[in-house]
Amino acid sequence: MPSLFITRQKVQRPRRPSLSSLLISLSKLLLIFESAFSFIPVTLFPLSRRDISLWSLVNSGHDIDTSSSQNPKLQQQQQQDVVIVGGGIGGLAVAARIAASSSTTTSKVVILEKNTEVGGRCGSFWVDRKNNEQKELFRHEQGPSLLLLPSIYEEIFTETTNKTASDYGLDIVQCVPAYQVIFDDGDRISVGFPAATSNNNKKGQIKQQQQQQEALSRAKMDTFETNGATKWDDYMDITSAYLNAGLPNFIEERFDPTSLPEFLIQSLKNFGRAWPLKPHSDVLDEIFDSNKLKALASFQDLYVGLEPYRNGKLLGGGVFQSTAPAVFGLLAAIELHPTNDKAGVFAPIGGFQAVTSALERLVIDLGVDIQCNTTVTGVTNDGVWIQKLQSSNSDGTADEFISANLVIVNADLPYAKKSLLLDDSNGDNYDNSANNNSIRNESYIHQQPPTEKFDWDDNFSFSSGVVSFYWSLDKSLDDLNTHNVFLSTKTRSQAEASWQVLRDQKQQKASPEHTEKNENGNDQDDYPFNFYVHRPSKTDPSVAPSNCDAIMVLVPCNTLLRDEECSKLPRKEAMDRYQQQFPPEAVLRIRRAVLKRFAAVETLNNLEDHIIHEEYRTPATWADRYNVAAGTPFALSHGFAQLSLTRPGPDSSRLPNVLYCGASTKPGNGVPLVLIGAKQVAEKANSILASSEHTKSS
Ligand SMILES: Cc1cc2nc3c(=O)[nH]c(=O)nc-3n(C[C@H](O)[C@H](O)[C@H](O)COP(=O)(O)OP(=O)(O)OC[C@H]3O[C@@H](n4cnc5c(N)ncnc54)[C@H](O)[C@@H]3O)c2cc1C
């Protein structure tokens, strides 16, 4: 799909290990060595790096005035215990947990957010279509629309206060059925019905309707292939075992032996037919015959930035890179399993803005300071450089250095590594070897503040990009569910081609002109691709005026390709260049193809005539708004090379007082995973802070 819609010049990326990277690896080893022996009493190593910096930072306030007087653009320096770079879900959650911790006496936690509001990718926006001077509001989601694992959302509130999510304004309802799937031949099926006996407190009539829908759905599966519904149940059991073992042991990183017997039974049964480390499609081929059920059982791989199909050109069928191992079937269980207590697709009443607003209220209650319109331009071991939007200077910004004992970077990790971290390896003036920290602080203060830039570490593998359309409509689209997935499955080769955007992502062909025919000679609009449509009014009528609707369409596409030249440009110029990788004519082509697929449903065939307001975003927009690397909204992909132990953790190998949290770190992308990761980072931060307090007091 969009690899054909949007074609660009391939950008060369240097790969060979350099002398400097070897030196960095050596210094990593030394750091490991250092931390491995950190239990040795401080008297043996009285000037270890962390101790020095935490101790002397407390005494660094005297630098303020000197610096301000030497550089008129520098503002009064602040001193904080913890600075959090970015107010996304990760930043908010880690701030709440540190502020609520009783293990430290930390009081000064500040979140610095570049945008006017916190929440990052998670939140909603409103379109106001004035009608005879009356407000007509249409609500759209910035990003997330599927609320999974609601207990993890609840936990952050109950574990930091004695209150519930609902006390902070977050109410969650289950969507039944979870999804509607619309195939490219117009066939439709609804999936995801909690078992009738489950704790589904719907009233009698609604429950009866749902049971009828479920019966229709099972009958439909049997039309796809013989015993389709029974095979589906079989697959659900396998994925439930993956989920029960995978969530505690690999995602939450707490050993849960009780889940392992069932996991092993399901994995080894029938000569290892569902062995979880095989390419996902190998297991699907063992269980299902039809393209439709295979696609239905695996489209969730997109969430982790992987395709389900074996890639014969790559080691292990691609499971180390772009192909999902079968264990990611656990995503299907999370959404669709009828009895697993972790399963179900939910929606927050009031949209994902309710999630962000509830977390924002929580952190404010806990005494965290939030500073929006504040862009961090450099991260050092002792604090951060910022630019605050204000009117006092000609360019509307002022530079400032904020000292901190601990910096937690919630901005996307591969971006932060290249664009924010100031140290030797970036060629900046940071002296890693200096032992006298007050001298080190002065060197920051006297150097020029860094220039804001946008670049990312391209040695990682990324999830897909997304082009999103936000359509406000003067018609209610009753044939759509809250969550709808459009899948291409006419033939096996078409089903595989519909994932092309995740295959060979970094080998896009150079083809400056956008031809109307693709390489197979097909009309581009007919090229197979999958996409997702969110219609929240089905669960929450406050989304749009009556008889109107608001939908979000997400079409996976290429990521931005890194341009070496851009790394040397100021941020604005780099962004302008990246914007050109997604020209309006390419977006129009995607829009046309989407509308054509909608037309497979009779009542949706003239949708374009009912669009009264529209906006779209491309990977370049995501990059500009949130500084996400490669413009991907779904962070680093989750192949074996970037999963669990191999995914970047919270530690910075270069700056010991810096931690990372967020979707590109462990355990991974998606609001619940980011919340789980934030808990782990906060525990680490609290122990660092507690040990620094201990050092100060002893
Ligand atoms: C289109 C789309 C659909 C999605 N669908 C779902 C879904 O259905 N369900 C789900 O669970 N998840 C979904 N996600 C993923 C989910 O949104 C993310 O995993 C999660 O919100 C990431 O949170 P974060 O805190 O890691 O990062 P972010 O939200 O990116 O937060 C980082 C923050 O740092 C700020 N920042 C960056 N650079 C700087 C700087 N230099 N100075 C100051 N601030 C800075 C950014 O502005 C941002 O606010 C979706 C995402 C998108 C975009």
The ligand as a Gaussian input file, in Angstrom:
#p B3LYP/6-31G(d) Opt

LIG

0 1
 C       -2.720000       7.376000      15.687000
 C       -2.388000       6.642000      16.954000
 C       -3.202000       5.615000      17.379000
 C       -2.926000       4.947000      18.572000
 N       -3.793000       3.998000      19.021000
 C       -3.635000       3.492000      20.266000
 C       -4.676000       2.735000      20.860000
 O       -5.741000       2.542000      20.264000
 N       -4.478000       2.250000      22.123000
 C       -3.323000       2.485000      22.820000
 O       -3.205000       2.034000      23.972000
 N       -2.317000       3.223000      22.267000
 C       -2.453000       3.739000      21.025000
 N       -1.499000       4.548000      20.486000
 C       -0.188000       4.626000      21.143000
 C       -0.173000       5.564000      22.334000
 O       -0.703000       6.803000      21.981000
 C        1.252000       5.762000      22.770000
 O        1.890000       4.512000      23.017000
 C        1.380000       6.589000      24.045000
 O        0.480000       7.664000      24.066000
 C        2.806000       7.076000      24.118000
 O        2.993000       7.827000      25.285000
 P        4.443000       8.379000      25.623000
 O        4.326000       9.093000      26.910000
 O        5.442000       7.309000      25.518000
 O        4.824000       9.378000      24.417000
 P        4.202000      10.750000      23.906000
 O        2.744000      10.731000      23.917000
 O        4.850000      11.013000      22.587000
 O        4.711000      11.813000      24.967000
 C        5.969000      12.425000      24.883000
 C        5.788000      13.896000      25.173000
 O        7.055000      14.536000      25.106000
 C        6.878000      15.800000      24.497000
 N        8.165000      16.225000      23.969000
 C        8.868000      15.678000      22.944000
 N       10.018000      16.331000      22.767000
 C       10.060000      17.300000      23.715000
 C       10.998000      18.306000      24.030000
 N       12.154000      18.442000      23.355000
 N       10.717000      19.155000      25.047000
 C        9.564000      19.038000      25.757000
 N        8.629000      18.109000      25.476000
 C        8.888000      17.242000      24.479000
 C        5.856000      15.544000      23.421000
 O        5.243000      16.736000      22.975000
 C        4.899000      14.600000      24.151000
 O        3.894000      15.316000      24.815000
 C       -1.767000       5.273000      19.322000
 C       -0.950000       6.320000      18.898000
 C       -1.286000       7.028000      17.754000
 C       -0.485000       8.231000      17.401000

